[in-house]
Amino acid sequence: QVQLVESGGGLVQPGGSLRLSCAASGRTFSNYVMAWFRQAPGKDREFVAVIKWTGRITYYEDSVKGRFTISRDNAKSTLYLQMNSLKSEDTAVYYCAADPTFNSNDYRLYRFYDYWGQGTQVTVSS
């Protein structure tokens, strides 16, 4: 089993930046595909970005392309999400997720992932 702990959330003004981290422990981090999801109040949990095992291949939800960057440091067992040009609609609880496999049809679905962190709140407001 792998344990995931997110950090780095907070309050930021529109147009600002935040960097989220997700520290993994328990199993070999490089064996897992890692993803970020988010959930706003009253809405379903939605896919943000995914990164494959070596970090060379990433996919993004359309609304964050060009603003968010997912990355990983396998030596540090840590996943990151650099968020720039933040908008009010980015306000949500952000979760990292892990799964040992990748499915090109399912990677955007939260039920595909076996392991989850507890979430970190990101609030974009002036």
BAVO-683053 format. One record per atom (N, C-alpha, C, O): x, y, z. Coordinates in steps of 0.05 Angstrom, whole numbers, plus 5000, padded with zeros to 4 digits. Layout:
N
XYZ/...
END
This chain:
126
501749765000/500050005000/501850255000/504050245010/500850464988/502350724988/500650935003/498250944999/502051095019/500751305034/501551575020/503851615012/499551755018/499952005004/499152235022/497052235035/500852445023/500252675039/500752925022/502952985014/498553085018/498853325003/499553565021/498953565045/500753765009/501354015023/501654235002/501854184978/501654485012/502154714995/499754874987/499955084974/497354784996/494954944990/494855205006/496555245024/492955374999/492655625014/490855814999/489555744980/490956065008/489456284996/491256444977/493456524986/490456494953/491956644934/490156814917/487856754913/491157044909/489557224892/489457124863/491256984854/487357204849/487257134820/489757234806/490757454810/490757054788/493257114774/495757024789/497957024777/495356934813/497656844829/498456554824/497256424806/500356454839/501456184835/501556034862/501856154883/501355774860/501755594882/503155344872/502855274849/504655214890/505854954883/504954754904/505554784928/503454554895/502654334912/504654114911/505954064891/504953974934/506653744936/505053504946/503053544961/505853264939/504653024949/506852834956/508252724938/507252784981/509452604990/508352324993/506252285006/509752134981/508951854981/510751694999/513151745001/509551485011/511151305028/509851035027/507551005020/511350835034/510350565037/511050375015/511650135020/511150464991/511850294968/513650454949/514050694953/514850324929/516550454911/515050654894/513350574878/515650904897/514051124884/514151094854/512051144841/516351024842/516551014813/514850794801/514650774776/513750614817/511950404806/509150504802/507450344793/508550754808/505850854807/505551084787/507151264786/503351074773/502351304758/501051484778/499551394796/501651744775/500651934795/498852144781/499352214758/496852234796/495052424785/494152634806/494352584830/493152854796/491853054813/488953074804/488253084780/487253084824/484353134820/483653374838/485153454856/481253484833/480253694851/477253674853/475853554836/476253774876/473453764881/472554034893/473354104915/470854174879/469654424889/467054354903/465854144899/466154534921/463754484936/461354424918/460854584899/459954214923/457554144908/458054024880/456253984865/460653974875/461353854848/462753584852/463753524873/462753434830/464153184830/467153224830/468153444822/468653024838/471553034837/472353024807/471452844793/474053204799/474753214771/477853184767/479453264784/478453074744/481253034736/482653294730/481453474718/485153324739/486753554733/489053484714/489453604693/490653284723/493053214708/494052944717/493452854739/495552814699/496652544706/499552534695/500152664675/501252384708/503952354700/504752054702/504151934723/505851944681/506651664681/509151614698/510251804709/509951364700/511951284719/514651434718/515651504738/515651484694/518251614692/518051914691/520052054694/515652014687/515152304686/515352424658/514952664654/515852254638/516152354611/513552414597/513352574578/511352284606/508752314593/506752424613/506452324635/505452644604/503452774621/500952834604/501152864580/498752854618/496252944605/494853134624/495053114649/493353324612/492053534628/489153564620/488353514597/487553644639/484853734634/485053994618/486854164623/483254034599/483454264581/483654534595/485154704586/482154574616/481954834628/484554914643/484955144650/486354724647/488854784662/491354784643/493554854652/490954694619/493254684600/494454954597/493155154593/497154954598/498555214595/498855364621/500355564622/497355294642/497455424668/498655244689/500055344707/497954994689/498854804709/500954614697/500954554673/502854534714/504854344706/505154124727/505754184751/504753874719/505153654737/507953544733/508953534711/509253464755/511953354754/512353164777/510753164796/514453014776/515052834798/518052804801/519552834783/518852754826/521652694833/521652414845/520952384869/522352214830/522251944840/524351894862/523851724879/526452034861/528552004882/527452104909/528352014930/525652304908/524552414933/521752314939/520552384959/520752134921/518052024925/515952244928/514252234945/516152444911/514352674913/513252754886/514652754865/510752814886/509252914863/508753214867/508353304890/508753364845/508353654847/506153744827/505653614807/504953974834/503154104815/503754404817/503054534837/505054514797/505554804796/503154934782/502454864760/501955114797/499455244787/500055544783/500555684803/499855634759/500255914752/497756044741/495855894733/497656304741/495256444730/492656344741/490856284726/492656314767/490256194780/487756364777/487956604777/485556224775/482956354771/481156264794/481656074808/478956414798/477156354820/475956074816/475355934836/475555994791/474455724786/476355504792/475555264790/478855564799/480755354807/480455294837/481655104847/478755444851/478355394879/477155114884/475055054872/478454954900/477554684905/479454554925/481454664933/478654314935/480454144949/481953984928/480753854911/484553984929/486253834910/487253584923/488353584945/486953364908/487753094918/489852974899/489653014875/491852844910/493552674893/492552384895/491452304915/493052244874/492151964872/494351804858/495951904843/494251544864/496351364853/495051104844/493151004856/496250984823/495450724814/497850594800/499250734786/498250334803/500550204791/500250174760/502150114747/497750214750/497350164722/496350424708/495750624722/496350414682/495350644666/493450534645/494150344631/491150664643/489250584623/488450834607/487351024619/488850834582/488451074566/485451144565/484851374558/483750964571/480851024571/479851114598/477751244600/481251044620/480251094647/481751284664/480951344686/484051384655/485751534673/484451794683/485451914702/482351894670/481052134679/478852074700/477652264710/478351824705/476251744724/477351704751/479251554755/476151834771/477251814798/477151524809/478751444825/475151374800/474851094811/477050914800/477350684810/478651004781/480850844770/483150814790/484650624789/483451014808/485751024825/485250884852/483150924864/487250734860/486950584885/487650734910/486550674931/489450934908/490451064932/490151364930/490451484908/489351484953/488751774954/489951904978/490251784999/490652164975/491352324998/488952445010/486652395002/489352605031/487152715046/486152985034/484053075041/487753095016/486953345003/488153595016/488753595039/488453794999/489354055009/487654274995/487154264971/486754465011/484954675001/486454884986/488454994996/485454954962/486455184947/484155374943/482055304932/484555624952/482555824949/483656064934/485656174941/482356124911/483256354895/481156574897/478956554888/481956784911/480157004916/481657254922/483857254933/480457484915/481557744921/480557844947/481258064956/
END
